[in-house]
Amino acid sequence: MTAQTILMKFTMKTKINYWLLLFTIVFQSFIGLAQENKSNGWTQFRGAERAGVSTESLSHIDFSKSQPELVWKKTIGSGFSEITVTEGIVYTMISEIVDSITGYEYLAAFSEETGEEIWRTKVDSIYFDEDGWGDGARATPCIDEKYIFTLSGHGKLTANLKKDGSFVWQHDFKKEFGSTTPRWGFASSPLIVNGNVIMEVGGTEERAFMAFNKVNGDIVWSSSVGPSSHDSPLLANIEGQEQIVFANGRTLYSLLPEGDTLWTYSMPFGGATAIPVFIPPNKLFLSAVRNPGFFIVKVENNKATELLKGVSMKNDFSSCIYHDGYIYGFHVAAVRCISAETGEVKWTKRGYGKGSLILVDDKLIILSDKGKLVVADASPDAYKENCSIQAIDGKSWTAPSFYNGKVYVRNLTEMASYKLID
Amino acid sequence: MRLLKYQIFIFINFFCISSFINAQNVDDIIAKHIKAHGGTEAWENIQSMKVSGKFTAFSIEEDFVAIKTNKGEYYSELYLGKNPVKEAFNGKTGWTIDPWMEILYPRDLKKTEINVFYQKAELFTPFYKYKERGFEVQLLDNEEVDGMEMIVLKLKRNNGMEEKWYLDPDTYLEYKCESNWVDFTYGVPAETFFDDFRTINKVVLPYYIERTFWQRNRVLQIENIEFNVDIDETIFEMPRSEQMQWLSFMEGNWDVKVDVMTRRGTWYTFDSTSSKIYWDATNMLCEKISYDLTMVQNLIINYTYNATADKFVMTRFNGLASEMQLFDGEYTDSSYIFQNINVDYGDTSLAKTYSQINIYNIDKDSFDVEISVSQDKGETWLPRQRLYYIRKQR
């Protein structure tokens, strides 16, 4: 091999490496863009995948030396909607009570940095809760590129422009589809799939589930018989097939994004409020406060079969998260970790009442039912609290949200942003 | 045969020894449990406790106060969510005002609730003097709770209700109790957890008690405990409804003068008699009176208040014709006016003569009653009798 040949080969190899490097950079940029697009905020109920999970890294934070730092806190009107965040703006549902029988529900936008209100738009009259649990909207807004979709406590699905809250379209579930208001109000959060807003409507004439064109609100499809409940649909990709999962009454439904029923499964309990939890690649975890408490099904060839059921996790209104083979959630009023394989209790932590939790990186972000914000390890080994702070005061039943290093919490009277810092 | 006798002998001995060991263990464990709570001597000196703190129900934290006595009495004022609740137990029966049941006045406790009040009324542990109280205790195998090995005792109260207690083997203090509780008056199983044990006045008590039953969660965070407080025993008695307390002026023994309206339109004293008015139930006054008119009127009159209808109610039994009449009434212009215009028996053949009974001129030791009739459904009332009540001197 001559020196020239060696040089040519070296040059060739360098060129190949150069192109390979360039290709890799461009490809990774695309992937990065796709991921960025997918996780550009806490844009709907339970976050991007409706799993209550943020993949933002917290590894740089030494929680033994830091506490969540208050960014802002403000008084708001009653409502249970989670806080959604994207592109520097915080969106949630609030309400305003005029007198004992009059009031309104609003979709409102606030500055992510300061909490200052940017706009609010009226979507419906207020839902007054007869039992006194709390008034206002229950469902969480769903944010699209251009629109925001909300469901009021009285069952009005509304589309507004994201930029200024302008009205686009609205459907009244009770008047148009014969839905019956569930006790404690409509609570199912909108889901966007393939340009359609997917809703649990609970209407008559096989209109339990419906899809609406997100641009003009036209009905795209309707399906199944079932009541309006408090549960929200989940989008899951199982065996390469995107499917929308509804826990409705005593039936677990899987529908194709086009509305056809893929499979159904008869659940051992009804009335689940906690959203189904997807355990990749093909399992679903469901829990309710009724016996048996929880079950896990495996979906193969469009058929769901029971893998496990037990009493070690009973969710009331707060949903679980899945992390590395374990389920973390509120067993009635105690934070608990159970094995997703066996249901075995790994640990239990009391004292947070009927709170809620999400997962960020490998940390549990817990909000107690009295507004205490806690960071703990998401580990089956033991409950280990990293830090805690009294974030908001009063009954706090809405799960926290997380985006861009900040935790967002709210209850019926106030809303706050806390930065997790080193 | 000899072998059989030998086997029986061994079996009996084994059974007796096992029972003895078990009993030894139970008594030993309970002795350590009582000692962990401060010991018998310290508790012998405690007749009552006033506990105050914060109680959380439906995720809403509110003030809480409870009084307990060593006679098994219990009284508490608390909030369930935003609704104020009062409850009392005299050791056998009790009452509550619980707006969650949509009843705003005191009501008697149900049997399922009474079992709960036996638990609430414990000064510190049901194992204290358990034999004297007719309780039975059995030692079960150790169990793991929240990753910790626990001593397990099964308690059977003298009312037959069973509880399972989990004691920390290091401290002998209670960690958890499984018992029967109530949710909206219906029996449900409950788990109670005890924490934050503190020493006060030489005794040890949990300052954090969390109970879960069905989907409910209740947390009591005690802030202060006072011992041997002065107690007004009337707090354990079921209070009368506010409206019936208004009528309490009628209670007592009375001299009664009976006047009737003559045909000439003047009043004429027809008889003098006596009347006794007493509480026949918490919310029912009963009057027994007899006087002469054309015939002897033997009357038994009951007064109560119907909260649902927001009306006073009177029943008036006349022994002359075995006739019972029902009246509803209200308080207006310093008078209680009862009438039977609104009482319809559905029999249109009956002659419609209505009565009105007006209690007025109410004073501490006197009041008057006027009885009128109407034949035009209350358009006009014609006075017929007046009864003047003067309290008998003792």
Contacts between the chains, C-beta under 8 A, distances in Angstrom:
chain1	res1	chain2	res2	distance
A	132	B	81	6.4
A	132	B	82	6.0
A	133	B	58	7.3
A	289	B	214	7.5
A	289	B	215	4.2
A	314	B	215	7.6
A	316	B	215	4.8
A	332	B	212	5.3
A	332	B	215	5.9
A	332	B	217	6.4
A	333	B	210	7.6
A	333	B	212	5.7
A	333	B	217	3.5
A	334	B	212	7.5
A	347	B	146	7.4
A	347	B	147	6.5
A	348	B	146	5.1
A	350	B	193	6.1
A	350	B	195	7.9
A	350	B	210	5.7
A	351	B	210	7.5
A	353	B	56	6.6
A	353	B	59	5.5
A	353	B	217	5.8
A	353	B	219	6.7
A	354	B	59	5.7
A	354	B	217	5.7
A	369	B	59	3.9
A	370	B	56	7.3
A	370	B	59	6.6
A	370	B	61	6.3
A	394	B	60	7.9
A	395	B	58	7.5
A	395	B	59	4.2
A	395	B	60	5.4
A	396	B	59	7.4
A	397	B	59	6.6
